[in-house]
Amino acid sequence: MIKKHGENVQDAIARVKEAINEGWCNNPTGLFINSCKSGEKPKNTVDAGVKAWFESLRRERIVIAMSAGFVYTVDGEAVEIGEMMRQYPN
């Protein structure tokens, strides 16, 4: 399984962790295998563009964290990612 679908392993592990945290996964092994085969990603996957944008703001000490659709400023304020991207486009 891992040799054949090695490119999907990271996302499959993340999907299983997300499902367990949300409380709907009764069969983690089955979910892992199906996720590897299908290439399905977890819901909270950040694409490369958003990650690069976040990292540039973090280096400038504007934000300190990102989670569940929000970025957190150095002042501790939670701002939606979309709103923050409008305020600080790169």
FITIDO-346323 format. One line per 2 residues: number of its first residue (from 1); for each residue x, y, z of C-alpha. Coordinates in Angstrom, 3 decimals, padded with zeros to 6 digits. Example, Ala and Ser with C-alpha at 12.3 -4.5 7.8 and 13.67 -1.06 7.14 Angstrom:
<loses>
1 = 012.300:-004.500:007.800 ~ 013.670:-001.060:007.140
</loses>
This chain:
<loses>
1 = 000.000:000.000:000.000 ~ 002.632:002.533:001.028
3 = 004.942:001.655:-001.881 ~ 002.119:001.970:-004.393
5 = 000.557:005.160:-002.951 ~ 003.531:006.699:-001.114
7 = 002.709:010.237:-002.269 ~ -000.618:010.086:-000.389
9 = 000.629:008.782:002.968 ~ 001.133:012.189:004.663
11 = -002.367:013.367:003.699 ~ -003.903:010.020:004.702
13 = -002.313:010.213:008.158 ~ -003.525:013.800:008.557
15 = -007.038:012.763:007.488 ~ -007.143:009.946:010.055
17 = -005.927:012.274:012.826 ~ -008.552:014.848:011.853
19 = -011.307:012.204:011.811 ~ -010.292:010.878:015.232
21 = -010.238:014.407:016.680 ~ -013.698:015.073:015.223
23 = -014.940:011.792:016.717 ~ -016.377:010.159:013.595
25 = -013.685:007.566:012.803 ~ -014.522:004.047:013.986
27 = -011.958:002.311:011.754 ~ -008.714:004.310:011.455
29 = -006.941:001.558:009.494 ~ -009.714:001.390:006.906
31 = -009.839:005.168:006.609 ~ -006.047:005.264:006.155
33 = -006.137:002.629:003.402 ~ -009.028:004.295:001.574
35 = -007.403:007.720:001.879 ~ -004.123:006.372:000.487
37 = -005.901:004.785:-002.460 ~ -008.125:007.759:-003.253
39 = -005.642:010.528:-002.437 ~ -008.295:012.268:-000.348
41 = -006.914:015.089:001.779 ~ -008.035:016.334:005.199
43 = -010.432:019.289:005.259 ~ -007.954:021.623:006.914
45 = -005.202:021.309:004.317 ~ -003.340:024.521:003.595
47 = -002.246:025.002:000.000 ~ 001.284:026.104:-000.882
49 = 000.282:029.694:-001.721 ~ -001.401:030.305:001.630
51 = 001.496:028.677:003.436 ~ 004.035:030.911:001.675
53 = 001.897:034.000:002.409 ~ 001.623:033.032:006.091
55 = 005.363:032.359:006.392 ~ 006.191:035.782:004.930
57 = 003.891:037.494:007.466 ~ 005.353:035.387:010.263
59 = 008.898:036.450:009.321 ~ 007.729:040.084:009.445
61 = 006.283:039.371:012.939 ~ 002.738:040.262:011.919
63 = 001.237:036.847:012.728 ~ 002.270:034.021:015.022
65 = -000.076:031.120:014.206 ~ -002.708:029.815:011.789
67 = -005.480:027.359:012.606 ~ -008.987:026.461:011.437
69 = -009.372:029.356:009.011 ~ -007.908:032.014:011.304
71 = -004.522:033.645:011.720 ~ -003.439:034.966:015.072
73 = -001.621:038.275:015.282 ~ 001.199:039.036:017.692
75 = -001.407:040.899:019.780 ~ -003.400:037.659:020.164
77 = -006.209:038.767:017.858 ~ -007.866:036.055:015.713
79 = -008.536:037.254:012.158 ~ -010.089:035.209:009.336
81 = -007.509:034.247:006.731 ~ -009.467:035.902:003.917
83 = -009.673:039.191:005.789 ~ -005.989:039.105:006.674
85 = -005.101:038.364:003.033 ~ -007.050:041.462:002.005
87 = -005.169:043.552:004.575 ~ -001.758:042.115:003.717
89 = -001.645:040.908:000.102 ~ 001.789:039.833:-001.091
</loses>
